[in-house]
């Protein structure tokens, strides 16, 4: 094996490892298409994912600026050589794309002129799910068989990375749906019941006004209490949908505000202890907040705890979040638990996306402690 080819294979190996760590579909595709272009020395590269209706669902490019891509207008359709590469598992090379009979004979006005072409399909489970399009081999008149072989070696890794990223995004979507369902249940279980109680209290007060002013006054006072509880509960739920401005207030202040709302809404004994002033990476603090939020909700809804303690501390460049309660506890490894408490899965997925360590310590009758450790300024979190 020549030194140049050995270096290309090492570069591909490094790229595959980097791609495997990505979670966002678009980020995965962008990394893959950059890698393909660099491996074979192409001036331009693209990765197309068809939508099954004659168009591309995604068409990610490399070698062009955003302005150049924008100037070319809408995404291309899956016709000509672009479409042909999606119809077969065979790769295709030509020294001049314009001489191929499948070339449509025109490009948008802002489209760069292209010569040599290499098309390689991306196949998963016997189905073409996308394709590499590489044009204008630099320092050579056309792509050679070794270039084709390198991209064909990359294609299966690209297929796996694309599928993994798609499944990850799907799991996040399901987590969002579950979060919405949880909030809907809480609206029904708490707020709606309180408002129903308000209606009944108002009806009773109206009836008593005609009979006993003292009893009516007590009923009106009860009505006021119920209405106030409903308002506090509603504020708590709205805060969960749209938390405090963490970027401006900071994670600690946002958690204090959230705990204060929970205290009023649930009349619970929740303590907060903050140590240090951690500065997290962009987007990380929101995920930490959501994990803390889910931990507190689990303690309030399931643990029947008398005391809950939230602790947030920074220590030698690391952030540690702990939420502990003295409730009924549970068996974390119990069969079927994840299907009943999807919040646990959601926390684990959020922690994984941060490159963080999440630990759930619990046992029946011994309470629960949820601990999260994450770098304050490291680079372990995948790009989003």
One Martini backbone bead per residue (centre of mass of N, CA, C, O) as a GRO file, in nm:
protein
  384
    1UNK     BB    1   0.096   0.036   0.024
    2UNK     BB    2   0.082   0.348  -0.010
    3UNK     BB    3   0.132   0.637   0.159
    4UNK     BB    4  -0.118   0.790   0.056
    5UNK     BB    5  -0.326   0.568   0.114
    6UNK     BB    6  -0.268   0.532   0.413
    7UNK     BB    7  -0.346   0.821   0.488
    8UNK     BB    8  -0.641   0.802   0.388
    9UNK     BB    9  -0.729   0.574   0.578
   10UNK     BB   10  -0.667   0.724   0.840
   11UNK     BB   11  -0.858   0.958   0.784
   12UNK     BB   12  -1.112   0.784   0.771
   13UNK     BB   13  -1.096   0.667   1.054
   14UNK     BB   14  -1.114   0.937   1.201
   15UNK     BB   15  -1.386   1.021   1.077
   16UNK     BB   16  -1.559   0.787   1.175
   17UNK     BB   17  -1.522   0.844   1.477
   18UNK     BB   18  -1.643   1.129   1.468
   19UNK     BB   19  -1.920   1.053   1.349
   20UNK     BB   20  -2.012   0.852   1.579
   21UNK     BB   21  -2.048   1.104   1.796
   22UNK     BB   22  -2.292   1.194   1.658
   23UNK     BB   23  -2.655   1.314   1.664
   24UNK     BB   24  -2.700   1.503   1.441
   25UNK     BB   25  -2.792   1.477   1.125
   26UNK     BB   26  -2.666   1.733   0.996
   27UNK     BB   27  -2.386   1.696   1.125
   28UNK     BB   28  -2.324   1.424   1.005
   29UNK     BB   29  -2.346   1.503   0.705
   30UNK     BB   30  -2.131   1.726   0.707
   31UNK     BB   31  -1.894   1.549   0.792
   32UNK     BB   32  -1.910   1.344   0.562
   33UNK     BB   33  -1.876   1.538   0.315
   34UNK     BB   34  -1.605   1.650   0.397
   35UNK     BB   35  -1.455   1.382   0.402
   36UNK     BB   36  -1.498   1.300   0.108
   37UNK     BB   37  -1.358   1.541  -0.027
   38UNK     BB   38  -1.075   1.503   0.113
   39UNK     BB   39  -1.004   1.208   0.031
   40UNK     BB   40  -1.020   1.284  -0.309
   41UNK     BB   41  -0.983   1.587  -0.398
   42UNK     BB   42  -1.237   1.765  -0.415
   43UNK     BB   43  -1.402   2.059  -0.478
   44UNK     BB   44  -1.680   1.904  -0.470
   45UNK     BB   45  -1.963   1.820  -0.246
   46UNK     BB   46  -2.233   1.578  -0.188
   47UNK     BB   47  -2.536   1.492   0.008
   48UNK     BB   48  -2.812   1.287  -0.065
   49UNK     BB   49  -3.163   1.280   0.049
   50UNK     BB   50  -3.438   1.128  -0.022
   51UNK     BB   51  -3.814   1.155  -0.020
   52UNK     BB   52  -3.970   0.966  -0.252
   53UNK     BB   53  -4.084   1.236  -0.455
   54UNK     BB   54  -3.834   1.366  -0.639
   55UNK     BB   55  -3.669   1.467  -0.391
   56UNK     BB   56  -3.483   1.637  -0.149
   57UNK     BB   57  -3.454   1.642   0.191
   58UNK     BB   58  -3.134   1.644   0.155
   59UNK     BB   59  -2.850   1.883   0.066
   60UNK     BB   60  -2.516   1.847   0.128
   61UNK     BB   61  -2.236   2.064   0.126
   62UNK     BB   62  -1.895   2.104  -0.020
   63UNK     BB   63  -1.704   2.399  -0.128
   64UNK     BB   64  -1.927   2.605  -0.037
   65UNK     BB   65  -2.089   2.872   0.027
   66UNK     BB   66  -2.377   2.994   0.151
   67UNK     BB   67  -2.415   3.202  -0.076
   68UNK     BB   68  -2.386   3.006  -0.315
   69UNK     BB   69  -2.619   2.821  -0.239
   70UNK     BB   70  -2.842   3.037  -0.228
   71UNK     BB   71  -2.813   3.133  -0.533
   72UNK     BB   72  -2.926   2.848  -0.658
   73UNK     BB   73  -3.161   2.775  -0.477
   74UNK     BB   74  -3.326   2.518  -0.484
   75UNK     BB   75  -3.336   2.206  -0.460
   76UNK     BB   76  -3.271   1.944  -0.622
   77UNK     BB   77  -3.360   1.697  -0.819
   78UNK     BB   78  -3.403   1.339  -0.886
   79UNK     BB   79  -3.216   1.371  -1.155
   80UNK     BB   80  -3.028   1.230  -1.358
   81UNK     BB   81  -2.740   1.157  -1.200
   82UNK     BB   82  -2.863   1.187  -0.923
   83UNK     BB   83  -3.085   0.968  -0.966
   84UNK     BB   84  -2.911   0.730  -1.071
   85UNK     BB   85  -2.751   0.690  -0.797
   86UNK     BB   86  -3.038   0.596  -0.651
   87UNK     BB   87  -3.104   0.324  -0.844
   88UNK     BB   88  -2.816   0.210  -0.753
   89UNK     BB   89  -2.533   0.027  -0.609
   90UNK     BB   90  -2.365   0.165  -0.822
   91UNK     BB   91  -2.104   0.320  -0.929
   92UNK     BB   92  -1.981   0.644  -1.079
   93UNK     BB   93  -1.765   0.746  -1.359
   94UNK     BB   94  -1.638   1.067  -1.497
   95UNK     BB   95  -1.464   1.314  -1.680
   96UNK     BB   96  -1.759   1.433  -1.796
   97UNK     BB   97  -2.072   1.520  -1.713
   98UNK     BB   98  -2.168   1.654  -1.996
   99UNK     BB   99  -2.137   1.368  -2.165
  100UNK     BB  100  -2.365   1.253  -2.032
  101UNK     BB  101  -2.685   1.150  -2.123
  102UNK     BB  102  -2.812   1.238  -1.827
  103UNK     BB  103  -2.757   1.516  -1.882
  104UNK     BB  104  -2.960   1.812  -1.895
  105UNK     BB  105  -2.782   2.087  -1.992
  106UNK     BB  106  -2.816   2.238  -1.703
  107UNK     BB  107  -2.783   2.527  -1.488
  108UNK     BB  108  -2.780   2.738  -1.274
  109UNK     BB  109  -2.638   3.043  -1.293
  110UNK     BB  110  -2.474   2.998  -1.001
  111UNK     BB  111  -2.349   2.747  -1.102
  112UNK     BB  112  -2.087   2.563  -1.113
  113UNK     BB  113  -1.856   2.436  -1.305
  114UNK     BB  114  -1.831   2.088  -1.413
  115UNK     BB  115  -1.665   1.776  -1.453
  116UNK     BB  116  -1.576   1.560  -1.282
  117UNK     BB  117  -1.724   1.236  -1.163
  118UNK     BB  118  -1.863   1.095  -0.843
  119UNK     BB  119  -2.084   0.822  -0.767
  120UNK     BB  120  -2.216   0.709  -0.437
  121UNK     BB  121  -2.396   0.495  -0.275
  122UNK     BB  122  -2.614   0.464   0.013
  123UNK     BB  123  -2.651   0.165   0.208
  124UNK     BB  124  -2.948   0.014   0.376
  125UNK     BB  125  -3.087  -0.279   0.383
  126UNK     BB  126  -3.095  -0.269   0.051
  127UNK     BB  127  -3.113   0.055   0.060
  128UNK     BB  128  -3.118   0.365  -0.084
  129UNK     BB  129  -3.049   0.664   0.129
  130UNK     BB  130  -2.808   0.775  -0.058
  131UNK     BB  131  -2.546   1.013  -0.183
  132UNK     BB  132  -2.249   1.069  -0.346
  133UNK     BB  133  -2.111   1.387  -0.475
  134UNK     BB  134  -1.828   1.426  -0.693
  135UNK     BB  135  -1.627   1.708  -0.807
  136UNK     BB  136  -1.347   1.805  -0.931
  137UNK     BB  137  -1.060   1.693  -0.961
  138UNK     BB  138  -0.769   1.756  -0.813
  139UNK     BB  139  -0.475   1.721  -0.985
  140UNK     BB  140  -0.685   1.600  -1.201
  141UNK     BB  141  -0.903   1.489  -1.454
  142UNK     BB  142  -0.986   1.235  -1.268
  143UNK     BB  143  -1.124   0.985  -1.116
  144UNK     BB  144  -1.018   0.700  -0.954
  145UNK     BB  145  -1.048   0.386  -0.827
  146UNK     BB  146  -0.940   0.466  -0.543
  147UNK     BB  147  -1.155   0.677  -0.484
  148UNK     BB  148  -1.397   0.492  -0.503
  149UNK     BB  149  -1.309   0.297  -0.277
  150UNK     BB  150  -1.310   0.499  -0.044
  151UNK     BB  151  -1.613   0.577  -0.064
  152UNK     BB  152  -1.715   0.284  -0.036
  153UNK     BB  153  -1.600   0.258   0.255
  154UNK     BB  154  -1.763   0.503   0.377
  155UNK     BB  155  -2.067   0.444   0.322
  156UNK     BB  156  -2.142   0.240   0.555
  157UNK     BB  157  -2.072   0.439   0.782
  158UNK     BB  158  -2.275   0.650   0.694
  159UNK     BB  159  -2.527   0.476   0.730
  160UNK     BB  160  -2.497   0.427   1.033
  161UNK     BB  161  -2.486   0.723   1.123
  162UNK     BB  162  -2.761   0.805   1.005
  163UNK     BB  163  -2.933   0.602   1.162
  164UNK     BB  164  -2.848   0.683   1.447
  165UNK     BB  165  -2.935   0.980   1.426
  166UNK     BB  166  -3.230   0.922   1.361
  167UNK     BB  167  -3.294   0.762   1.621
  168UNK     BB  168  -3.217   0.983   1.819
  169UNK     BB  169  -3.420   1.196   1.724
  170UNK     BB  170  -3.665   1.017   1.775
  171UNK     BB  171  -3.622   0.990   2.082
  172UNK     BB  172  -3.648   1.293   2.138
  173UNK     BB  173  -3.933   1.322   2.033
  174UNK     BB  174  -4.057   1.123   2.236
  175UNK     BB  175  -3.975   1.288   2.485
  176UNK     BB  176  -4.146   1.533   2.413
  177UNK     BB  177  -4.415   1.390   2.409
  178UNK     BB  178  -4.399   1.292   2.703
  179UNK     BB  179  -4.382   1.574   2.828
  180UNK     BB  180  -4.657   1.665   2.728
  181UNK     BB  181  -4.818   1.438   2.861
  182UNK     BB  182  -4.736   1.507   3.149
  183UNK     BB  183  -4.857   1.792   3.153
  184UNK     BB  184  -5.143   1.701   3.090
  185UNK     BB  185  -5.177   1.528   3.343
  186UNK     BB  186  -5.127   1.759   3.546
  187UNK     BB  187  -5.360   1.934   3.455
  188UNK     BB  188  -5.573   1.721   3.527
  189UNK     BB  189  -5.486   1.631   3.826
  190UNK     BB  190  -5.472   1.940   3.939
  191UNK     BB  191  -5.590   2.196   3.802
  192UNK     BB  192  -5.870   2.090   3.722
  193UNK     BB  193  -5.954   2.011   4.008
  194UNK     BB  194  -5.931   2.292   4.131
  195UNK     BB  195  -6.136   2.428   3.940
  196UNK     BB  196  -6.369   2.248   4.023
  197UNK     BB  197  -6.360   2.341   4.318
  198UNK     BB  198  -6.427   2.634   4.258
  199UNK     BB  199  -6.707   2.590   4.143
  200UNK     BB  200  -6.831   2.453   4.392
  201UNK     BB  201  -6.770   2.683   4.594
  202UNK     BB  202  -6.936   2.898   4.446
  203UNK     BB  203  -7.208   2.753   4.466
  204UNK     BB  204  -7.215   2.732   4.775
  205UNK     BB  205  -7.195   3.034   4.834
  206UNK     BB  206  -7.456   3.120   4.690
  207UNK     BB  207  -7.643   2.950   4.870
  208UNK     BB  208  -7.549   3.062   5.159
  209UNK     BB  209  -7.625   3.364   5.129
  210UNK     BB  210  -7.939   3.289   5.183
  211UNK     BB  211  -7.873   3.164   5.492
  212UNK     BB  212  -7.539   3.198   5.574
  213UNK     BB  213  -7.297   3.429   5.610
  214UNK     BB  214  -7.073   3.278   5.764
  215UNK     BB  215  -7.054   3.029   5.577
  216UNK     BB  216  -7.008   3.194   5.321
  217UNK     BB  217  -6.737   3.317   5.403
  218UNK     BB  218  -6.584   3.050   5.426
  219UNK     BB  219  -6.629   2.967   5.129
  220UNK     BB  220  -6.487   3.211   5.003
  221UNK     BB  221  -6.212   3.157   5.131
  222UNK     BB  222  -6.180   2.882   4.995
  223UNK     BB  223  -6.197   2.990   4.710
  224UNK     BB  224  -5.939   3.161   4.725
  225UNK     BB  225  -5.743   2.930   4.779
  226UNK     BB  226  -5.798   2.766   4.522
  227UNK     BB  227  -5.727   2.988   4.320
  228UNK     BB  228  -5.433   3.028   4.414
  229UNK     BB  229  -5.339   2.737   4.361
  230UNK     BB  230  -5.401   2.741   4.058
  231UNK     BB  231  -5.205   2.967   3.983
  232UNK     BB  232  -4.946   2.832   4.086
  233UNK     BB  233  -4.970   2.577   3.914
  234UNK     BB  234  -4.966   2.720   3.642
  235UNK     BB  235  -4.690   2.854   3.674
  236UNK     BB  236  -4.531   2.593   3.698
  237UNK     BB  237  -4.604   2.477   3.417
  238UNK     BB  238  -4.508   2.717   3.247
  239UNK     BB  239  -4.212   2.703   3.345
  240UNK     BB  240  -4.156   2.426   3.215
  241UNK     BB  241  -4.198   2.532   2.921
  242UNK     BB  242  -4.064   2.831   3.022
  243UNK     BB  243  -3.791   2.903   3.136
  244UNK     BB  244  -3.565   3.077   3.243
  245UNK     BB  245  -3.309   3.298   3.168
  246UNK     BB  246  -3.018   3.144   3.185
  247UNK     BB  247  -2.810   3.328   3.038
  248UNK     BB  248  -2.876   3.579   3.238
  249UNK     BB  249  -2.926   3.437   3.533
  250UNK     BB  250  -2.859   3.149   3.553
  251UNK     BB  251  -2.876   2.840   3.685
  252UNK     BB  252  -2.917   2.896   3.986
  253UNK     BB  253  -3.152   3.102   3.961
  254UNK     BB  254  -3.345   2.914   3.806
  255UNK     BB  255  -3.365   2.700   4.031
  256UNK     BB  256  -3.472   2.876   4.255
  257UNK     BB  257  -3.732   2.961   4.110
  258UNK     BB  258  -3.844   2.678   4.068
  259UNK     BB  259  -3.854   2.589   4.365
  260UNK     BB  260  -4.046   2.810   4.463
  261UNK     BB  261  -4.286   2.715   4.293
  262UNK     BB  262  -4.300   2.427   4.409
  263UNK     BB  263  -4.358   2.503   4.700
  264UNK     BB  264  -4.633   2.646   4.639
  265UNK     BB  265  -4.772   2.414   4.475
  266UNK     BB  266  -4.686   2.159   4.699
  267UNK     BB  267  -4.594   2.212   4.989
  268UNK     BB  268  -4.279   2.169   4.993
  269UNK     BB  269  -3.962   2.049   5.120
  270UNK     BB  270  -3.724   2.253   4.959
  271UNK     BB  271  -3.381   2.255   4.912
  272UNK     BB  272  -3.099   2.486   4.850
  273UNK     BB  273  -2.757   2.437   4.717
  274UNK     BB  274  -2.494   2.670   4.639
  275UNK     BB  275  -2.170   2.629   4.466
  276UNK     BB  276  -2.057   2.859   4.308
  277UNK     BB  277  -1.997   2.983   3.943
  278UNK     BB  278  -2.081   2.833   3.683
  279UNK     BB  279  -1.950   2.804   3.336
  280UNK     BB  280  -2.102   2.699   3.072
  281UNK     BB  281  -2.184   2.574   2.796
  282UNK     BB  282  -2.363   2.615   2.534
  283UNK     BB  283  -2.671   2.446   2.627
  284UNK     BB  284  -2.602   2.284   2.891
  285UNK     BB  285  -2.772   2.424   3.116
  286UNK     BB  286  -3.048   2.335   3.005
  287UNK     BB  287  -3.004   2.030   3.052
  288UNK     BB  288  -2.955   2.046   3.354
  289UNK     BB  289  -3.224   2.171   3.423
  290UNK     BB  290  -3.401   1.935   3.316
  291UNK     BB  291  -3.291   1.723   3.508
  292UNK     BB  292  -3.373   1.867   3.767
  293UNK     BB  293  -3.674   1.886   3.701
  294UNK     BB  294  -3.728   1.580   3.678
  295UNK     BB  295  -3.631   1.503   3.961
  296UNK     BB  296  -3.838   1.674   4.117
  297UNK     BB  297  -4.095   1.552   3.996
  298UNK     BB  298  -4.048   1.264   4.092
  299UNK     BB  299  -4.046   1.331   4.395
  300UNK     BB  300  -4.336   1.460   4.401
  301UNK     BB  301  -4.507   1.225   4.247
  302UNK     BB  302  -4.366   0.937   4.370
  303UNK     BB  303  -4.213   0.950   4.667
  304UNK     BB  304  -4.345   1.086   4.915
  305UNK     BB  305  -4.184   1.323   5.031
  306UNK     BB  306  -4.069   1.541   5.292
  307UNK     BB  307  -3.773   1.571   5.161
  308UNK     BB  308  -3.583   1.798   4.947
  309UNK     BB  309  -3.253   1.808   4.781
  310UNK     BB  310  -3.065   2.066   4.624
  311UNK     BB  311  -2.742   2.040   4.456
  312UNK     BB  312  -2.494   2.291   4.346
  313UNK     BB  313  -2.158   2.229   4.219
  314UNK     BB  314  -1.820   2.344   4.200
  315UNK     BB  315  -1.525   2.135   4.097
  316UNK     BB  316  -1.260   2.149   3.923
  317UNK     BB  317  -1.436   2.196   3.644
  318UNK     BB  318  -1.699   2.074   3.785
  319UNK     BB  319  -2.035   1.963   3.777
  320UNK     BB  320  -2.273   1.910   4.051
  321UNK     BB  321  -2.578   1.727   4.065
  322UNK     BB  322  -2.826   1.701   4.339
  323UNK     BB  323  -3.114   1.481   4.408
  324UNK     BB  324  -3.278   1.437   4.724
  325UNK     BB  325  -3.480   1.187   4.898
  326UNK     BB  326  -3.723   1.043   5.161
  327UNK     BB  327  -3.873   0.832   5.016
  328UNK     BB  328  -3.979   0.519   4.890
  329UNK     BB  329  -3.859   0.437   4.645
  330UNK     BB  330  -3.664   0.213   4.421
  331UNK     BB  331  -3.589  -0.007   4.145
  332UNK     BB  332  -3.388   0.074   3.884
  333UNK     BB  333  -3.379  -0.245   3.754
  334UNK     BB  334  -3.659  -0.286   3.700
  335UNK     BB  335  -3.887  -0.433   3.525
  336UNK     BB  336  -4.053  -0.184   3.329
  337UNK     BB  337  -3.979   0.102   3.438
  338UNK     BB  338  -3.926   0.270   3.174
  339UNK     BB  339  -4.227   0.248   3.073
  340UNK     BB  340  -4.338   0.420   3.330
  341UNK     BB  341  -4.054   0.605   3.345
  342UNK     BB  342  -3.948   0.820   3.104
  343UNK     BB  343  -3.781   1.028   3.268
  344UNK     BB  344  -3.529   0.852   3.303
  345UNK     BB  345  -3.458   0.831   3.005
  346UNK     BB  346  -3.435   1.132   2.952
  347UNK     BB  347  -3.198   1.183   3.145
  348UNK     BB  348  -2.999   0.985   3.014
  349UNK     BB  349  -2.996   1.122   2.734
  350UNK     BB  350  -2.900   1.399   2.825
  351UNK     BB  351  -2.636   1.306   2.953
  352UNK     BB  352  -2.518   1.177   2.697
  353UNK     BB  353  -2.517   1.445   2.525
  354UNK     BB  354  -2.296   1.571   2.742
  355UNK     BB  355  -2.091   1.357   2.859
  356UNK     BB  356  -2.219   1.251   3.118
  357UNK     BB  357  -2.287   1.153   3.464
  358UNK     BB  358  -2.542   0.925   3.566
  359UNK     BB  359  -2.696   0.866   3.892
  360UNK     BB  360  -2.910   0.604   4.043
  361UNK     BB  361  -3.011   0.602   4.385
  362UNK     BB  362  -3.208   0.321   4.500
  363UNK     BB  363  -3.466   0.201   4.737
  364UNK     BB  364  -3.689   0.054   4.908
  365UNK     BB  365  -3.732   0.288   5.175
  366UNK     BB  366  -3.448   0.490   5.087
  367UNK     BB  367  -3.483   0.658   4.863
  368UNK     BB  368  -3.341   0.924   4.642
  369UNK     BB  369  -3.046   0.966   4.421
  370UNK     BB  370  -2.944   1.220   4.190
  371UNK     BB  371  -2.652   1.226   3.974
  372UNK     BB  372  -2.447   1.490   3.818
  373UNK     BB  373  -2.167   1.500   3.585
  374UNK     BB  374  -1.994   1.794   3.441
  375UNK     BB  375  -1.836   1.979   3.235
  376UNK     BB  376  -1.784   2.325   3.216
  377UNK     BB  377  -1.543   2.344   2.952
  378UNK     BB  378  -1.558   2.126   2.766
  379UNK     BB  379  -1.571   1.881   2.459
  380UNK     BB  380  -1.795   1.631   2.494
  381UNK     BB  381  -2.013   1.770   2.342
  382UNK     BB  382  -2.209   1.754   2.097
  383UNK     BB  383  -2.304   1.894   1.832
  384UNK     BB  384  -2.614   2.100   1.738
   0.00000   0.00000   0.00000
